[in-house]
């Protein structure tokens, strides 16, 4: 009997989720969001739901004077402990806009599978700092690019292998 009630609750919540997703998709087709959603969907890893989350939670991207300010607002920058000559970076704090930060991290996992340049950066950072810190750094880069995409109305361009080779040569020189 209790198992049957759990199944009913699951089916009800699944139906509600489908309704909510349809409403978000309808909203994304409205005049207010249509162009911005198209721009954001040019980024591999950002679909309609993540694009709408970003646009609803950060409606005025112009208020961030730089990408660093946006990353700081989303708490995608590490905390810093400085004493005299020592500077130690710590974890990101749990403040800031959690929903957008979560969407940025989810989108980053997909982005590193499709964009060779971002994958290269991820693998470099992963070797130095570990996978969790590396994906947060990629999410930070992604949100800085999202800001630029929305402000300048330019679609995302996937990094090319030629750019990777140039960076490899520059880093070894």
Secondary structure as the mmCIF struct_conf table of DSSP 4:
data_model
#
loop_
_struct_conf.conf_type_id
_struct_conf.id
_struct_conf.beg_label_comp_id
_struct_conf.beg_label_asym_id
_struct_conf.beg_label_seq_id
_struct_conf.end_label_comp_id
_struct_conf.end_label_asym_id
_struct_conf.end_label_seq_id
HELX_RH_AL_P HELX_RH_AL_P1 UNK A 2 UNK A 28
TURN_TY1_P TURN_TY1_P1 UNK A 29 UNK A 29
BEND BEND1 UNK A 30 UNK A 30
TURN_TY1_P TURN_TY1_P2 UNK A 31 UNK A 33
HELX_RH_AL_P HELX_RH_AL_P2 UNK A 34 UNK A 41
TURN_TY1_P TURN_TY1_P3 UNK A 42 UNK A 42
BEND BEND2 UNK A 43 UNK A 43
TURN_TY1_P TURN_TY1_P4 UNK A 44 UNK A 45
HELX_RH_AL_P HELX_RH_AL_P3 UNK A 48 UNK A 57
TURN_TY1_P TURN_TY1_P5 UNK A 58 UNK A 58
HELX_RH_3T_P HELX_RH_3T_P1 UNK A 61 UNK A 63
BEND BEND3 UNK A 65 UNK A 66
HELX_RH_AL_P HELX_RH_AL_P4 UNK A 67 UNK A 73
TURN_TY1_P TURN_TY1_P6 UNK A 74 UNK A 75
BEND BEND4 UNK A 77 UNK A 77
STRN STRN1 UNK A 80 UNK A 83
TURN_TY1_P TURN_TY1_P7 UNK A 84 UNK A 85
STRN STRN2 UNK A 86 UNK A 89
HELX_LH_PP_P HELX_LH_PP_P1 UNK A 91 UNK A 93
BEND BEND5 UNK A 94 UNK A 94
BEND BEND6 UNK A 96 UNK A 96
HELX_RH_AL_P HELX_RH_AL_P5 UNK A 98 UNK A 114
HELX_RH_AL_P HELX_RH_AL_P6 UNK A 116 UNK A 129
HELX_RH_AL_P HELX_RH_AL_P7 UNK A 131 UNK A 152
TURN_TY1_P TURN_TY1_P8 UNK A 153 UNK A 153
HELX_LH_PP_P HELX_LH_PP_P2 UNK A 158 UNK A 160
HELX_RH_AL_P HELX_RH_AL_P8 UNK A 161 UNK A 172
#
